[in-house]
Amino acid sequence: MTSARVIAIVDDDPSVRRALRRLVQSAGYMAQTFASARQFLDWLPRGRAGCLVLDIHLDGMSGFDLQERLVADGAGVPVILITAHDDASTRARIEKSGAAGHLWKPVDD
């Protein structure tokens, strides 16, 4: 499969990673999952994602920080942000982030 068919998922919750992996695979895509932004960045030089589903609230580097780094590095990976925090400040930051889209948790499969 080409890199466009690989969807990377970064979330620190194992149950969310499993659910999103199943959802992505049921749509015919390959899924690569990561528990942290650091794990994703370590994989990125040898892997290529057609899209990144990215939790906003992660230990260490946040999802917003990772997205900003990817943009600064010219990675060109479309990002879909996910979060359980549906408040005005989070919504505003998502709108300013330039993400391709966003989802509110829980995400049903």
N, C-alpha and C positions, 0 to 999 in steps of 0.2 A: 504494500500500500504506500501511497505517496504521503509526504508530510502533511498535506492538506487534510488528510483523513485521520490524523492523530490529534486528539483533543487532550490537552494537559489539564489536570485538575489539581489545584493546591488548596488543601483545607486541613486544619490540624485535628479535626474530628474524624476518626476512622469510619464511623458509621455513615457520615456524610460522603466521604470518599467512595465507600462501597456503593452507596445508592446512586451517586452521580456516575460512577463507572458503569453500573448496570444500565442506567438510562442512556448514556452515550453509546454503549455497545448495542443496545436494542435498536438504535437508529442506524446501525451499520458502520459506526466509526470505531477506530481503535482509541483506547483511553490509556493514558499514562498518568499515574497518581503520585502525589508528593505530599508529605506531612508539613513541609515548611517552604518558605521562599528560598532559603539557602539550598535545599535539596533540588528545587527546580533550577536554580542558577547553576548548580554543579552539573546538571544533566544537559542544560541548554547548548553548550558548545558541540556536543556530539548528537544531540537530538534536535528535532525540529517540530514544532507544533503549528497546526493550522489555526488553532484557537486556544485560548487559555481561560479556564473557568477558575476564578480567583476569589478566595474568601478575603474579606477586608481585614478582619481581626485575627491576626496570627501572632504567635510568640516570636520574638526577635523582630525581623523586618515585617512590617505590616503589608497588607495587600496593596494599599495606596502607594507605599514606598517602592514596592516591587514594580508596580505599573509605571511609576515615574522613572525608575531606572531603565526599564525596557524602552520607553519612549526616548530617553536621553541617549541610549546606546543604539537607537535606530533598529531595534529588533523586528519591528513590523508585525508583531503578533496581535491580532484582535483580542481584546480582553472583555470578558463578561464577569462583572463583579457580583459576588453573592454575600449576603449578610442577614443576620437575624435582627439587627438593630435598625428598626424603622423609625427614625426620628428626624426632625428637621435638619439638624446639622449634618447627619449622614447623607440624607437626600441631597443637600446642597453640595456636599463634597463629591458625591457620585456625579452629579450634573456637570461639575467643573472638571472632572477627571479625564474626560475624553474617551471613556470606555465605550465599547461597541454596544453594550447593554448591561442590564443588571437584573438579578433575581432576588426575591426575598425568601429566606428560609422560614419554614421548611419547604423544600422542593419536592413535589410529588413525582414519583416515577410511574 
